[in-house]
Amino acid sequence: MQAMDIGLVGLGVMGENLALNLERNGFSVAGFDLDASKRENFAQRTRGLKAQAAATLAELVATLSLPRRLWLMVPAGAAVDRVLAQLTPLLSPGDVLIDGGNTLYTDTQRRIAALQGSGILYVGAGVSGGEEGALRGPALMPGGSPEAWPLVKPLLQAIAARAEDGQPCCEWMGPGGAGHFVKMVHNGIEYADMQMICEAYALMQSLGMAPAEIAAEFQNWSDGELGSYLIDITAKILARTDPETGAALVDVILDTAEQKGTGQWASQIALDLGVTAPTIAEAVFARTMSAIKTERVAASRWLSGPHMATVPERGAVLGPLRRALLAAKICAYAQGFAILRAADRDNQWHLPMAQVASVWRAGCIIRAHLLEDVRRAYAHQTDLANLLVDPHFARVMADCQQDLREVVAMAALRGVPMPAFMSALSYYDAYRSARLPANLLQAQRDYFGAHTYQRTDRPGKFHTRWGD
């Protein structure tokens, strides 16, 4: 067997498509999977190409040119550890292992530490774009052993998506678990973005709009500042008819949503870091609420809602709703980048914030027009405290915040749950508040627990005997 440029372990849809992408871009690929049928399918699909299937991990390793580069596309968690336990004895100093799964960043850091002294280089690479992105060009967020970057950069940047300016959507994120952390935050923003689009859809439904009409509105939005992959696919989804019933396909889909955990991780880690990210967390809670379908159906028979006011004229709602969605989306991005900033400070990764936004401009699920503005914001001010105080985004929020208020108020009065929109507005109002009611909270804690409080007129900690 000829010497191959890279080995790919895990030949599911994502792994196979990445292998085909690599081969199309001039790299020879050896593939392996524990499932013999997947190996056979890979061999059939790559017949005549610079690719081949290996029968064992040892055979895979033996086919690779030095230094060996192996890309793992296996389920995150214990499966990665099992593969590593079998692979590492077969490798030599200078070889590179890439984990392209949705791995928790602390697991990546643990694995890097375990390989310390072996000379084997480890890369945790976030991969976004789904199966189509894997084949045509994903967004890639690699991090880990810095010495590995020159060895994998030519491959990763060759297969990555390209932004409108021609830049590859792949840059080095930093040492340790930086790459997988950035991908986790990407997914947290993705959760929020998807939930806010669903809430906009729900409000339009409450106005009596049919799916086809809502699809047309989303299609209009995709041509402006809200233009994004998620808005585009939403329009296509809502326009699709079910061939069995003739109804809109979206109307025959059960209203329960699953999740794989990355949004939950982002929310938990935001709490660990002391970062305010309510819109990302509310998007996770919206999925857990959707999951209790039986309870919701039962509760709907007992719990009353508002007396429905007259249905407002659609034209008076859709413009404000578009601007409200833009404002809420900016707040979600601000929260995501605040998580990145806090983790960067704690881990000393030196995350390239402008490059993070640049990588997300194409290929990934959250690709959107506004990411170029995010990139510009961080390129202009690398230590930007929060996206909301960037001059451009401050102006956009000034233009749209009243629309966000009116949409949230309308939803509350109509009984339409919009937790992501509502949390985004509260986040914006809290962040712009020079004084919050936490002074009373300090006093409450001191009253029942003698936790002390700080004063506005002099430094120090103080306690009052409130019962005296």
N, C-alpha and C positions, 0 to 999 in steps of 0.2 A: 504494500500500500504506500502511495506517495506521501511525503511530508505535507501536512495540512497546516493552514494558518491558525485555525482556532477550533477548539472542541466545544460542542454544545451539549450539555447534560439536561435532559427533560425535553421530550419532543411532543408535548401537547401543542395546542394551536399557537400559543405565543412563542414557544421555543422553535417550532418548525418555521413559523413565519419570519422570525429573526434570522434563522439560518438561511432562508431563501433571500432575505434582504442582504445579508453579508455576501452571499455568493453572487448576487446580481451586481454588487459593487466591487467585485474583483477579488474576493477572498475565498480561499478553499476552506470547506467546513466538514468536520467529522462530527456525527451526531450519535448520541446514545440515550436509550431509555430502558428502564427495567421491563417495560411492556414490549414483548416481542412484536406484537401487532403494530405498535407505533414505529418500531425500527423498520419493519417491512414497509409500512406506509411511507416513511421518510425515504427509503431507498427507491421506491417506485416514483415518488413525486420528484426526486432529484436526479432521475436517470438522465444521463447525458450532460449533467452539470458537474462543476468542480465540488462535489459533495459525495459523502459516503457514510454509511451506517456502520458502527462498530458493535460487535457482539457483546463485549464486556468493557468495563471501565479501564482495565489494564490495556486492552487493545486500543481503546480510544487514546489513552495517554501515549502509547507507543507510536501512534500515527502523527503526532504533532511535532512541528519544528520548534527549535529552541530559541529563546525561552518559551516554554509552553504557556498558552493562554486558554483557559477554560471558563466557559460561561454557564452558570447554573440557572436554569429556569424551572425550579421545582417548588412545591408549596412551601411557604414560609414556616419556620418553626423547626420541629423535630426532624422533618425530612431533610432539611439542609444539613443539620448536624450529622445525620446518618451518612449522607453522601460525602461530607468532608472527612469523616472517619475512614471511609474506604479510599478516598482520593489522595489525601495528604501523604500517606506512606509511599505513593507512587511518584511523587513530585520531587523536584530538586530546587535548591536555592535559586532565586530569580524568576521562577515560574509564577504566573498570575492566576488567581481565582477571582471570578466576578460573580457576585450574587445579584441577579436581576429581579428577584421576587419582591413582594411587598413586605419586607422584613422590618421588624421593630428595630430601631437604630441601636438600642442597647445590646441586642443580640449581635449586631455587626461589630460593635466595639468589643464585646466579649470574645468573638472569634478572632479578631485582630490580635487581641492580647494573648490568646492561646497559641497563635502562630509566631509570637515573638521569639526571635532567636533561631527560627527554622530557615529564615531567608525566603520563605514563600510569601508573596505579596498578595494582599487581599483588598478587593474593591467591592463596596456596597453601592450598587447602581440603581437608582430609581428609574423605572421605565414606565412612561405614560403614553397612551394613545390607543390602547386596546389591541385587538388582533389585527385590525386594518392598519393601525399605526406601526405595529411591529413589522408588517410586511412592506409598507410604503415609506415609512419614516417616522419614528417615534421621537418624543422628547426624552432626553437621557440626562440623569443627574448623578454622575459618579462621584464617589468620595472614598477615602480609605488610605491605604499606603501611598504616600506621595510618589515614591519611586516607580509605582505602577503606571502613573498617568502617561509618560512618554511611550510606554509599551502598548497601551490600549487606545490612546487618543486617535491614531489613524483609522482604526476600525470603527470606533464609536461615532466619530464625527462624520465618517463616510456614509453611515447608514441613517444618521439622524435626519429629522425633518429640517427644512430650511425656512427661515423667516422671510418676509418680503424683501428685506435688504440683503438676502443671500447668506446670512450667517447661520451656521449649523446650530440646531437647538440641542447642544451638548457642550457643557463646560464643566471643569473640575470644581466641585463644591467645597472641598477641604478635607482635612484628615478625619480619622475615626469614622463615626457614623453620620457624618455630615450629609452625604448623598441620600441615604435612606431617610434622614430627618426631613430634608427638603421635600422629598416625595410624600412623606406623611402629611406635611403641612399643605402641599398641593391638594391632597385628597380631602383634607379638612375644608379647604376653600371650595372644592368641588361639591362636597355635601351641601354647603351653604348655598352655593349657586343653584344647584338643582332644586333645593327646597324652595328658594325664593321664586323660581320660575313656576313651580307647582302652585305656589300660593297666588301668584298673578293669574294663573289659569283658573284657580278656584274662584277668585273674585269675579273674573269675566263670566264664569258659569253662573254665578249668582245674579248676573244682569240678564240672564236668559240667552246668552250667546251659545250657539251650537259649536261643536268641535271644529267644523270647517271654517266658521267665522273667526274663531280664536286662532286657528292656523294661519289665516290670512293676516291677522294682526301681528303675530310673531314674525311672519315673513317680512312685513313692513319694518319691524324693529331690527331685523338682521342687517338691514342696509345702513343703519346709523351707528351711533356711539355704543349701542348695546350689541352690535354684531359680534357673534361668537359661535363656536361649534355647538354649544348646548342650545342656544336660541334657534340655530338652524335645524338641528335634529328634532327639536320640539315642534316646529312648524310642520316638518315632514310626518312626524308621528300623529299629530292631530288631524292631518289630512287623509290618513290611511283608512280605508274601509275594510271591515271584516268580510272576507268572501263567503263565510258561512251564513251570516245573519243579515248582511247588508247594512248593519249599523256601523257607526264609527268604531274602529278597533279599540281605541282607548276606553270606550264605554263598556266593553266586555272584559276588560282586564281587572282582576281583583285588586282592591285598594289596600294591599299590604306590601311593604317594601322590606327587602332583606339588606344586610350589610356585612362587610368582611372585616370590620374592626378598625380600619385606619382613621376614620373620622372620630371614633371613640378614643383612640390613642391620642389624637391631636387635642381633644377636649381634656382628657386626663392630664396630659403633660402641660397644657396651659395652666391648669390648676396647680400642678407641682411647681411651675415656674413663677406663679403669682401674676399671670398675664390674663387680662380681661378679654375673653373670646366668646361672648354669649351667643352670637349668631351661629357660629360653628357648632356649639353645644346644642342649641335649639334644633338644628338640622338633624343631629343624632337622635334627640328626643322625639322629633317628629316621626322618625322611622320606628322607634320603639312604640309610640302611640299607635301607629298604623298596624303594628303587629297584633294588638289586642282587639282584633276585629269582633269577636263574639261579645266581649264586654261593651264595646262601643254600640253595637246593634241593640243590645239590651238597654243601655243607658239612654239611647235615643228615644225610647218609649216613655221614659220617666222624667228626663230633665228638659226643662223648658228653655227656650231661647228668646231673643228679642222679638218684639212686634215689628214685623217687616215694614219699613217705610216704603214710600213709593219708589219704584225702580228708577234710578236716575238715567238721564239721557246718556247713551253710550259715549258720544263724542266728548262729553264733559268729563268722562272718567278715564278714557283710554290714554289721553295725553299725559295727565298727572300720573297714571299708573306706570307708564313707560319711564318717566323721570324718577318716580319713586323707586322703581326697580334698579335704575342706575345708581341712585344714592345708596340703597341698601347693599348693592354689590360692592361699591367702594368701601363701605364699612366692613364688609366681610374680608376684603383684601387687606384692609388696614389691620384687622385682627390677626390674620395669618402672618403678615410680615412682622407684627409685634411679637408673635411666638418665635419666629426665626431670630429676631434681634436679641431676645432674652436668652435663647439657647446658645446663640453665638457668644454672648457675653460670658455665660457660664462655662462653655467648653473651649473657648479660645480657638474656634474654627477659622475665624476671619472669612465668614461667608461673603461671597461677592454678590451683594443684594441686587445690583443692576443686572448682573449676569443671570441671576435666578429668574428675574422677570423676563429677560431676553430669551432664556431657554423655554419658557412657557408660552412664547408668542406663537408657536406652531407645533403641530404633532401631538400635543397633549390634550386632555379632555377639557381643560379650562382655557384653552387658547381663545383669545378675545382681543378686540381692537384696543381696549383700554390698557392692555399690558405694555404697549409701547409707551404710553404716558407714565406707567409705573416705572418702566426702565429709565426713562428720562429723569424722573424724580430722584431716583437713587444714584444715577450717574452725576446729577447736579450736586447732590448732598448725600454723601455716603453714610453719614451718621444721623440721617433724618430720624427724629424721635418717633414720628407716626405719620403714616401716609396722609392723614387728614390735614396736617399742617403744611403739606407741600402747597405752594401758591396755586398751582393748577387745580388740584383736587379741592382745595379750600373754596375756590371760585365755583367749581361744579356743585359742591355741597350747598353753597349759598344760593345757587340757582334752583336746586332741587329739593332742599330740605322741607319747604312748605308743602310740596307735593307729597312727600313721604308722610308728613303729619296727616294730611287730608285722606290719604289712602288708608292709613292705619285706623283713623277715626271711622271712616266708612266701613271698614271690615268689622270693627268692634260693634258698630250699630247694626250691622246686618248679620252678625253672628258667624262670620266667616273666619275660621282660625288662620291667622297669619303670624305664627310665632317668630319666624325669621325676620320679617319686616319689622315687627314690633320691637324685637330685641336690637335690631340695627338702629332704630330711632332712639331707643334708650341709651345705647352705647354712644351715639353721637352727642346726645344731650348731656350725658354724664361727662364725656371727655371735654366738652366746651364749658363746663361749669367750674368757675373759679372757687366755689364753695359748695360742698355737698353736705348732707345731713349726718355725716359720720361723727360730728361733734357730739350729737345726742347718743349715738351708738357707743362712743367712748364712755360717756357718762353711765349708760346702762350697764356696761361691762364692769365698771368700777363699783356701781351700786350693789350688784349681786355677787361679784367675785373679787372685789378689791384689786382689780387688774391695773389700776392707776390710769391716768390720762395725761395728755400734754396740753399746755396752755398756749394761747396766741400771743401773750405779752411777755413771756420769759421762758427760758429753756428749763428742761428737767422733767421729772415724772412726779405726779401729784395724786393724792388720794383724799377723798372727802368721806367723812362719817355721815352718810346720807340719812340715817335714822335719827340723828341727834336733832 
